[in-house]
Amino acid sequence: MTPAELSRTVLHAVCRAVEDGALRVDVPESVEVERPRPGGRGDYASSVALRLARPAGLAPGDVAVILRDRIAPARGIASVEITGPGFLNFTLESSAQQRLVETVLREGTAFGRPDEAAGRFAHADETRARIWAETLVRLGARPRDGEIVKVVPAADQDLVVRLGSDAARWALLSAAAHDRPRTDGLLVQHERNPLHKVRYAYARTQALGRNAAALGFDAEADEYVDAPALTTAVGDHPVVVTDAARLRAPDRLARHLDVTADALLAFQHTVLPVGDEKPSAAHRSRLALADAAGTVLAGGLSLLGISAPEYL
């Protein structure tokens, strides 16, 4: 179960509670899920019960119980716990990782993408503002009436000419809107260069696939893989894209790609058989997870307007 699927599951539970008469509230358009905060448990959490408590005329804990009972039977959820004043905490089944990987490989780089592009954003006549506005559209952000994209401009307006499109876009999009972009070191092929690291990590996933094919096996999510950091990074991708659009912050996606690349590069050494070891279900499953990570990296770079080379 991906975070987006979990969000829909919680929303459906709210709808059922309203239909059953257990809650008398307007059904929200969406429900946010996030990683548990300090004191929380499980894989994900939601504050939806606190959000609905006042309009429902109930205590948050009572709303949480109503929703918990309707969410717990859902496929892919191992348990639902209530913590604090009414936070819902979700633990996913171990097989949820396999379904996540299968979903990513089936959807390809469309995984986590918005269904359709929204309208254009007004912006200042300046390179960074233009690229920022274009990227928000690609992320699926919907401009509000009179909204203008405002960012700290790049000091070097010839950045694209000097660095090339990919490095320039990374520089202009990876810094927060209120920060001045850093443009040094983006052409250096070293892991200290985050753009190189992300693109290199994607290229490594492609190399793993080629090497596996030479050894006679393909990616298949046959069994659970003990790689929590990489699984989390892959599963968080749709939520990160949504948040980047909602908060007008493409830099969130750039940071997430950096985190995903770190997790993939730490994991890659476990994928292929070593020495006389024969390919097994474990190797196929690890390759499938690496493929899913590569898909996220390529899709995320594409949303930023940056290429993902298969060889680097």
Secondary structure, DSSP 8 states (H G I E B T S, - for coil): --HHHHHHHHHHHHHHHHHHTS--S---S----B---TT--SSEEE-HHHHHHHHHTS-HHHHHHHHHHHHTTSTTEEEEEEETTTEEEEEE-TTHHHHHHHHHHHHGGGTT--SS-----EE-SSHHHHHHHHHHHHHT----TT-EE-----S-TTHHHHH-HHHHHHHHHHS-TTS----TTTTS-STTSHHHHHHHHHHHHHHHHHHHHHTT------S----HHHHHHHHHHHHHHHHHHHTT-HHHHHHHHHHHHHHHHHHGGGSS--TT----HHHHHHHHHHHHHHHHHHHHHHHTT----S--
